[in-house]
Amino acid sequence: MNLIYNRPFLYKKQYDFVNDLNRFVACEASTKSGKTLGCIVWIYEQCILPERKQGDNVWWIAPVYKQTEIAYNRLKNYIPKDIATTNESSLLFKFFNGVVLSFKTGDHPDNLYGDDVVACVIDEASRVKEASWWAIRSTLTATRGRCRFIGNIKGVSNWFYKLCRNAESGKLNDWNYHKITSLDAVQAGVFSQQELDEARAVLPEEIFNELYLCIPFDDRGKPFFWAFDYEKNTIDSYEINKQLPVYLSFDFNVDPICCIASQHEDFDWAVTFKEFRLANSNIYELCERIKTELLQNMDYVINGDASGMSRSALTKNLNYYQIIHNELFVSKNNFNIPNANPGIDNTRTLTNSLFAKHPSKKIVKCCRYLIDDLRFVQTKEDGSIDKSTGSMTHLGDCLRYYDFANFAKFLKTY
């Protein structure tokens, strides 16, 4: 097949990254700096090289399915239909030369072993599990396949940050390192200075520096909710606004089972005014408490722990959210539950951003267990939440789920 290929425009920093001939290339890149487009160009070119042959495997790996699907759809929009056939259910392309490009997630590292892979992109690498990289490295061995790593900076404890430092040192054979910031993208005319200024105004300095300037924030040793300020972020009381829905966010445990009640209006303000915490896992009792202690005939919106979609011995043939639907008389349209819980690091970033930059985010002082979580829950060396305190963290989990369900779309950091 005679193929005429016109490469999309790449500004200099993108071009240098895409054209790097080293086998392993790591790039720390700001959000909206064109990192995904650069990798799409690279992975497409890897699929159509003259030396490619029938049955060669090429992979694109992202942390979760939604991010994988975004990259798949972007490539599908770029390439002519006669270049490759697509499989929507499996998220793969089969090219005219027999090469198969598969878009996969790093959710389950064990599922990545087995194939021999000639080229791979690890997208949002700072959020992909390290065990997934180990699996991918094994698939590249027999073919001496190439790999591109791309992602935001996300603290200093994750494997991608350490890998970049090793690549940057120049001591690793056939490795190289690049960095692309939003300032580079602004200078190249592919990103708006106004958008950058608006992000700076909304986000805490530490988070802005990571997402847009590739400057790491060392959060080791800091409380998990490091931006919570008791004086700034608590109020004495709150009167429920009957014109707005009440958002109930649940966390399901054997001991305790928890829920918080909140109200908000768009991105202007948010108040968590009530907490429920039972030293058991009795969802029926929890629902009864909610009906007794909150105003009747309120419009409820349900957020919370994705594990509540699973059945358990306690709930017999119903899962937790089906019981909540029945007991609280909540419309199924008012359930906003993810298929899987968002990453702890993502929700930590979001909740701390809200506390740091939005003093209108308040917790009523009667929510003492939640406030204890916000003040005292710690972080492990690897940046994950320290759950060794047993009864703590669970009300904080409710808040993380509520924030992610309702405010992630406003901060545009995911």
ABEGO torsion letter per residue (X at the ends): XBBBBBBBBBBAAAAAAAABABABBBBBBBBGAGAAAAAAAAAAAAAABAABBBGBBBBBBBABAAAAAAAAAAAAAABBAAABBBBAAAGBBBBAAGBBBBBBBAABAAAABGBBBABBBBBGAAABBAAAAAAAAAAAAAAGBBBBBBEBBBEAABAAAAAAAAAAAGABBGBBBBBBBAAAAAAAGABBAAAAAAAAAABBAAAAAAAAAGBBBBABGBBABAABBAAAABBABBBBBAABBBBBBBBBBAOBBBBBBBBBBEAABBBBABBBBBABABAAAAAAAAAAABBBGBBBBBBEBAAAABBBAAAEABBAAAAAAAAAGBBAAABBBBABBBBAAAAAAAAAAAAAABAABBBBAABAAAAAAAAABBBBAAGBBBAAAGABGAAAAAAAAAAAAAAAAAAGAX
